[in-house]
Structures are given as C-alpha cells and as structure tokens.
Amino acid sequence: MAQLNQPLTIKSVTFKNRIGMPPMCQYSAIDGFANDWHYVHYGTRAVGGAALIIVEATAVVPEGRITPFDLGIWNDDQIAELQRIATFIHEQGSVAGIQLAHAGRKASHDSPAKGGKQLTISEGGWVTVAPSTIPFDAAEIAPVELDKAGIQSVINEFRAATLRSKTAGFKVIEIHGAHGYLIHQFLSPLSNTRTDEYGGSFENRIRLLKEIILATQTVWPADLPLLVRLSATDWAEGGWNLEETVKLCAILKEMGVDLIDCSSGGNIVTAKMSVGPGYQIPFSEAIRQTGIKTATVGLITTADQISEILENDKADLVLLGRELLRNPYFPLKTIDGINWPTQYLRAK
C-alpha cells in the first residue's frame, strides 16, 4: 500500500499522501460565517492525516446558498474565520482548499436535517436563479432566468470570491460545477433550454464555466492548483453525459485547470443512479485519459480500495467523504509510514 503514502505535487503545492477530504456541507453557518464547529471539524481531519482538506461548498453570493446555513465568502468580513481554519490545516502539514459555489435553482432550501424543502420568502428563503425557468422539482417555485447582466454578475462574484480565498490563505480552490448547482445547470440540456450563446450547443453550454475559470485565473496565483468538480453524467436520457464530460475536461486542461474532482448526478430529480462501492471510479479513469489529473469519490471505505485505484492509475487522489466523517483518523490508522502528530504518538 505504498501508493497511499506517495506525495503528489501540483504546481507549487505538494500533497503529502493520496487521501483527501471532499467538500461536505455542514449546514452550521450563520449569515455565511464559519464558526468553532467548522474549525474543529476541518482541523480534526487535518490532524487525522488527510493530505487535502477541501472546505465545503462556500457561496459566492447570499442567494447562491443551498440553505440559509451554508458557508459564504461574499464579503471581506467572512475572511477571518476561514483564514483561521486554513492556517490550522496548514500547521498540521495538510493543504487547505475551498470549494466556491452557487446553487442556482437548488438554492433557498431548508437543511437536510429539517427535511430540505424549498423555503418561500416568508419562511426565510429567497428568489432563485438558473439558466432557464425550469425548477429542480415540478412542485417547487420556478427560478428566474439569468439575463446577460446576471450572468456577468455571477462571473464577477466567482472572481471576487477567489480573491478572498487567496487572502484567507487557501492553497487550492475548487470551482463547483457538479451536483445540479448553477454551473452544472448550464452544462446540461435538461436544465438549460436557452437559445442565446449560453445554451443549445455543447460549446455554448460550457461557456459560463469557461468564463468563470478565466475570471478566477486573473486573481488566483498561477503557481497554485485550480480544481473543478464535475458531475460526469446526469444519469438521465438526453442529459449531460460522460462523453461530453471527457470532451470538456480536455478543454479545461488546455485552459490550465489542474485536476478534476469526479462525481455524478444531482441535476435531475428523477435520475436513476446505479450506486455501489466505488461506482464513480470509471468516470475518473475515463477523464484521466485526457491527461488531466483526477480525484475520485463515492463509497470508498477501505485501504484496499484506495490502493487498487492508485496502483491501476484510475485517479491521482482519493477523496473520502462519509468514511472521514465516521473516522477522521483513517489516514493515520491506514497509511504505513505516515507521520503522527507528536501529541498522539502514545496511541500509535
């Protein structure tokens, strides 16, 4: 299992091993501000030995939150608490990343623990936006279609959030283009029925993502990694699919994107997903054939699974979600030769 402890260098950043934590919403913020829960949650996984800690979907604008309890990075006042988290992660020898997100039509919902239903204005919700006036669920209120000025505002908001992420000390940013949120909504013909330059053809549907990347690159240091999370398929006929994802990733590689965080689904409420241990690994393997680095996720729970992925070049990083929620010290207990925190040596 030597592969698990093999460093990976991307630009100026070296990840000490091949295990990371993907973004997972905690629904614990107030007005977008991180707090002690986030500090302890992310810090614990860094102490536990994960090489990369990606802070959860962090909204670039208030109306881009999935719920009122999402993290945000839409104003400078939110930087200090995020900086505290990033600093501690780096002090443990891990790398701090942050996922920048806009939920689009899937915004303005209650937290999953409270049922996750769409919130009306009177319930503390807000008007949602999307590429087209198609709700995620037929029973929900339809979103407002973004006009050209609205699209430009979204691009500017991602750029501003990237600059704040840099100020906060993060060494990795990840643009959230997956799971049915705004960028994914533009990618998929099932949620994007526009007839202008942002809809219709493949080239038009990927335009927003390309423009967001170009905008972020004007303020993000060229020597720091830029990641994009993509859903490789909608799991629905006529939707975004793996062939289009592979085609897009070849373009993103040429644009300077360093790694694709490979996931799937989330855009179509009626999608039929085939879920099982490692079910998303084939997406990572196919995308990696373009020459771009990949990370894989999806019910990966054992060291043997991780080793098989790495040894067979199916991904460059393995991101553990639920497993690191259950066991934040998984890397320490699993990777031979990993450096333990001196405070914990008596438990080794």
C-alpha positions in Angstrom: 0.0 0.0 0.0 3.0 2.3 -0.6 0.9 4.3 -3.1 -1.2 5.7 -0.3 1.8 7.5 1.2 3.2 8.7 -2.1 3.3 12.5 -2.3 1.7 14.3 -5.2 2.9 17.7 -6.4 0.7 20.0 -8.4 2.5 23.3 -9.3 4.0 24.7 -6.1 1.9 22.5 -3.8 2.8 19.0 -2.5 0.2 16.8 -1.0 1.9 14.5 1.5 -0.2 11.5 0.6 -3.1 10.5 -1.7 -6.1 10.8 0.6 -8.2 13.9 0.9 -11.5 15.1 2.2 -14.0 16.3 -0.4 -16.4 19.2 0.3 -19.3 18.2 2.5 -21.8 20.8 3.7 -22.1 21.1 7.4 -25.2 23.4 7.4 -23.8 25.1 10.5 -23.0 28.7 9.4 -24.9 31.8 10.4 -25.0 34.5 7.7 -22.3 32.6 5.9 -19.8 32.9 8.7 -17.6 29.9 9.7 -17.5 29.2 13.4 -16.0 26.8 16.0 -17.8 23.8 14.5 -16.1 24.3 11.2 -12.7 25.0 12.9 -12.9 21.8 14.9 -14.4 19.7 12.0 -11.8 20.6 9.4 -9.0 20.8 11.9 -9.7 17.3 13.1 -9.4 15.8 9.6 -6.1 17.6 9.1 -4.8 16.2 12.4 -6.0 12.8 11.2 -3.6 12.8 8.3 -5.6 13.7 5.2 -3.3 15.5 2.7 -6.0 17.7 1.3 -9.0 19.3 3.2 -11.5 21.0 0.9 -13.8 23.2 2.8 -17.5 22.7 1.9 -19.4 24.5 -0.8 -18.9 28.2 0.0 -21.4 30.5 -1.6 -20.0 33.4 -3.7 -23.2 35.3 -3.1 -26.0 35.1 -0.5 -28.6 33.8 -3.0 -26.2 31.2 -4.1 -26.5 29.3 -0.8 -28.2 25.9 -0.8 -29.6 26.7 2.6 -29.5 29.7 5.0 -26.9 27.7 6.9 -24.2 27.4 4.2 -20.8 29.0 4.4 -20.2 32.1 2.4 -17.4 34.2 1.0 -19.3 37.1 -0.5 -17.8 39.8 1.8 -14.5 40.6 3.4 -15.8 40.1 6.9 -16.1 36.4 6.3 -12.4 36.0 5.6 -11.0 36.0 9.1 -12.8 32.8 10.3 -11.9 31.0 7.1 -8.3 32.1 7.5 -8.2 30.7 11.0 -9.3 27.3 9.5 -6.8 27.4 6.6 -3.9 28.3 8.9 -4.6 25.4 11.3 -4.9 22.9 8.4 -1.5 24.0 7.1 0.1 23.8 10.5 -0.8 20.1 10.5 1.0 19.5 7.2 -2.2 19.3 5.2 -3.3 21.5 2.4 -6.3 23.7 2.7 -8.7 24.1 -0.2 -12.1 25.7 -0.6 -14.9 25.0 -3.0 -16.6 28.1 -4.5 -20.2 27.5 -5.3 -23.5 28.9 -6.5 -26.6 26.7 -6.0 -28.7 28.3 -8.8 -32.2 26.7 -8.8 -31.3 24.4 -5.9 -30.8 27.3 -3.6 -33.2 28.5 -0.8 -33.9 25.2 0.8 -34.0 24.1 4.4 -31.2 22.0 5.8 -31.5 18.2 5.1 -31.9 17.6 8.9 -35.0 19.7 8.8 -36.4 18.0 5.6 -34.7 20.0 3.0 -37.8 21.5 1.5 -37.7 24.7 -0.6 -38.2 27.8 1.5 -40.5 30.6 0.5 -39.8 34.2 1.1 -42.0 34.3 4.2 -40.1 31.3 5.5 -36.7 33.0 5.1 -36.0 31.9 1.6 -35.2 34.0 -1.5 -35.7 34.1 -5.3 -33.5 31.6 -7.1 -31.8 32.0 -10.5 -30.9 29.5 -13.2 -30.1 29.3 -16.9 -33.8 28.6 -17.6 -37.1 28.8 -15.8 -37.2 25.1 -15.0 -37.5 24.1 -11.3 -35.5 21.2 -10.0 -38.7 19.6 -8.8 -42.0 20.3 -10.5 -43.6 21.1 -7.1 -41.1 23.9 -6.5 -41.2 27.6 -7.4 -39.6 28.1 -10.8 -36.3 30.1 -10.8 -35.7 33.4 -12.6 -33.8 33.0 -15.8 -30.5 34.8 -15.7 -30.1 37.6 -18.2 -26.7 38.7 -19.6 -26.1 41.2 -16.8 -27.0 38.5 -14.2 -24.5 36.0 -15.8 -21.8 38.7 -15.8 -22.5 39.3 -12.1 -22.1 35.6 -11.3 -18.7 35.6 -13.1 -17.6 38.7 -11.2 -18.8 37.1 -7.9 -16.6 34.0 -8.5 -13.7 36.2 -9.3 -14.2 38.2 -6.1 -14.6 35.0 -4.0 -11.4 33.7 -5.5 -9.5 36.8 -4.4 -10.9 36.4 -0.9 -9.9 32.8 -0.8 -6.4 33.8 -1.7 -6.4 36.4 1.1 -7.7 33.8 3.5 -4.6 31.7 2.8 -6.1 28.7 0.9 -3.7 27.0 -1.4 -6.3 25.2 -3.6 -9.6 26.5 -5.0 -12.3 24.2 -6.5 -15.0 25.6 -8.8 -18.2 23.7 -8.1 -19.6 22.5 -11.5 -21.4 19.4 -10.2 -24.4 18.1 -8.3 -27.0 20.1 -10.1 -25.9 23.5 -9.0 -25.7 26.6 -11.2 -22.7 25.7 -13.4 -24.0 22.1 -13.9 -27.4 23.6 -14.7 -25.8 25.5 -17.6 -23.9 22.3 -18.8 -27.0 20.1 -19.0 -29.6 20.4 -21.8 -32.2 19.1 -19.4 -31.9 22.3 -17.3 -30.6 24.7 -19.9 -33.0 25.4 -22.8 -31.6 28.9 -23.6 -31.3 30.0 -27.2 -28.5 32.5 -26.8 -24.8 32.0 -26.6 -25.1 30.2 -23.2 -27.5 27.5 -24.4 -28.0 24.9 -27.1 -24.7 23.6 -28.4 -22.1 22.0 -26.3 -19.8 25.0 -26.9 -22.5 27.3 -25.6 -23.4 25.3 -22.6 -19.8 25.2 -21.3 -19.3 28.9 -21.9 -20.2 30.0 -18.3 -17.8 27.6 -16.7 -15.0 28.7 -19.1 -15.7 32.3 -18.4 -15.7 31.7 -14.6 -12.4 29.9 -14.9 -10.8 32.7 -16.9 -12.1 35.3 -14.4 -10.7 33.4 -11.4 -7.3 33.0 -13.2 -6.9 36.8 -13.2 -6.6 36.8 -9.4 -5.6 33.3 -8.4 -1.8 32.7 -8.3 -0.6 30.8 -11.4 1.5 28.5 -9.1 -1.4 27.3 -7.0 -3.7 24.4 -8.0 -7.1 25.1 -9.6 -9.6 22.3 -9.4 -13.1 21.8 -11.0 -15.7 19.5 -9.6 -17.9 17.9 -12.3 -20.8 15.5 -12.4 -19.7 13.2 -15.2 -23.3 12.2 -16.0 -26.8 13.3 -15.2 -27.8 9.6 -15.1 -30.8 10.6 -17.3 -31.5 10.2 -21.0 -30.8 13.3 -23.0 -28.7 14.9 -20.2 -25.1 15.8 -19.6 -23.0 12.6 -20.1 -19.6 11.1 -19.8 -18.7 11.7 -23.4 -19.4 15.5 -23.0 -17.5 15.5 -19.7 -14.4 14.0 -21.3 -14.6 16.5 -24.1 -14.9 19.3 -21.6 -12.0 18.1 -19.5 -9.7 18.1 -22.5 -10.6 21.8 -22.9 -10.2 22.6 -19.2 -6.7 21.0 -19.3 -5.7 23.3 -22.1 -7.1 26.3 -20.1 -4.8 25.4 -17.1 -7.2 23.5 -14.8 -5.0 21.1 -12.8 -7.4 18.4 -11.5 -11.0 17.3 -12.0 -12.9 16.2 -8.9 -15.1 13.5 -10.5 -18.6 13.0 -9.2 -22.0 12.5 -10.8 -25.7 13.2 -10.6 -27.6 15.8 -8.7 -29.2 17.7 -11.5 -32.3 15.7 -12.3 -34.7 14.7 -9.5 -35.9 11.6 -11.4 -32.4 10.3 -12.3 -31.8 6.6 -11.9 -28.4 6.1 -10.4 -26.5 2.8 -10.1 -24.9 3.2 -6.7 -22.3 0.8 -5.1 -18.8 0.8 -3.7 -16.5 2.7 -6.0 -19.3 3.4 -8.5 -17.8 6.6 -9.7 -14.3 5.4 -10.3 -14.9 4.6 -14.0 -15.6 8.3 -14.5 -12.3 9.3 -13.0 -10.5 6.7 -15.1 -12.1 7.9 -18.4 -11.4 11.6 -17.7 -7.8 10.9 -16.7 -7.3 9.6 -20.2 -7.3 13.2 -21.4 -4.1 13.7 -19.5 -5.6 15.8 -16.7 -5.2 14.7 -13.1 -8.3 13.4 -11.3 -9.7 12.7 -7.9 -12.4 10.1 -7.3 -15.1 9.7 -4.7 -18.1 7.5 -4.0 -18.5 4.9 -1.3 -14.7 4.2 -0.9 -14.1 2.9 2.6 -11.1 0.7 2.7 -7.3 0.9 2.2 -7.5 -2.0 -0.3 -10.0 0.0 -2.5 -7.7 3.1 -2.4 -4.6 1.1 -3.3 -6.3 -0.6 -6.2 -7.4 2.8 -7.6 -4.0 4.3 -7.3 -2.0 1.3 -8.5 -4.1 1.0 -11.6 -3.9 4.7 -12.4 -7.6 5.3 -12.1 -7.1 8.5 -10.1 -4.4 10.6 -8.7 -6.2 11.4 -5.4 -8.9 9.6 -3.5 -11.3 11.7 -1.6 -13.1 10.1 1.4 -16.4 11.6 2.4 -18.6 9.5 4.7 -15.6 7.5 5.8 -13.8 10.6 7.1 -17.0 11.7 8.8 -17.1 8.4 10.6 -13.4 8.1 11.2 -11.3 11.4 10.9 -8.1 9.4 11.8 -8.5 7.0 8.9 -5.2 8.1 7.2 -3.2 7.7 10.5 -4.6 4.3 11.0 -4.2 3.1 7.4 -1.1 4.6 5.8 2.2 2.9 6.6 4.9 5.4 7.4 2.7 8.4 7.9 3.9 10.9 10.4 1.7 11.0 13.5 1.2 14.3 15.5 3.6 14.2 18.4 0.7 14.8 20.7 -0.8 11.4 19.6 2.4 9.2 19.5 1.4 7.3 22.6 -1.6 6.0 20.7 0.4 4.8 17.7 
